[in-house]
Amino acid sequence: MMKNSFKSVIPETTLRRMVYYIRCLNSFKKEGVELIQSEDIAKKCGVKSSIVRKDLSYFGEFGVRGKGYDVASLLDTINGIIKTFGQMNAILVGAGKLGSAIIKHSSENFNVKIVAAFDKDKRKVNKIIEETRIYPLSEIEGIVREKKVKIAIIAIPPSDVQSVVDILVKAGIKAILSLALIPINVPDDVEVSFVDVLSEVEFLFYKLSLRRNR
């Protein structure tokens, strides 16, 4: 049972975890699990159960006391709430091995749709990956405006990042996810996030080393 009256001010950390909750619930559904407790979600997602309950409270009242959450119903409700924010269209710049993997991965149970990809390599132009066409960089501005895209993912060498970012900002992109951990200059109204796999591996190594030394 859920009362839909989610709050307008939702912490960034909660929004980030909601994405993981969807993945976990999809996993429970595939396993044939019908009823779960907040502790089950917490264990699968690697957070505390109190955090799960608090996160869900921002979106309404979920579950039945003493019985827990119906997996299918909770998943449908969260997906429905996420969709109220609008369709999550994005573009990707850099259709190399990493970029291609992101496009293929995004087609598997994700709410994000990569509507176009771009690459400076002319040999890749007009190729299609999982229904996503690759265009030359010169077409970024036109396609961004035509498809009204506000989010871009860039999977390109560090030396090309700022010049591509400038093109994206001029085209109207308002949020950028960079897979290169280097400084980016953007206007104040453009959000930037970074994901660097090797840096995360280093962090895990340091964390593991500290645990061993305790």
Buried (B, 14 or more C-beta within 10 A) or exposed (E): EBEEEEEEEEEEEBEEBBEBBBEBBBBBBEEEEEBBBBBBBBBBBEBEBEBBBEBBEBBBEBBEEEEBBBBEBBBEBBEEBBEEEEEBBBBBBBBEEEBBEBBEEBBEEEEBBBBBBBBBEEEBBEBEBEEBBBBBBEBBBEBBEEEEBBBBBBBBEEEBBBEBBEBBBEBEBBBBBBBBEEEBEBEEEBEEEBEBEEEEEEEEEEEEEEEEEE
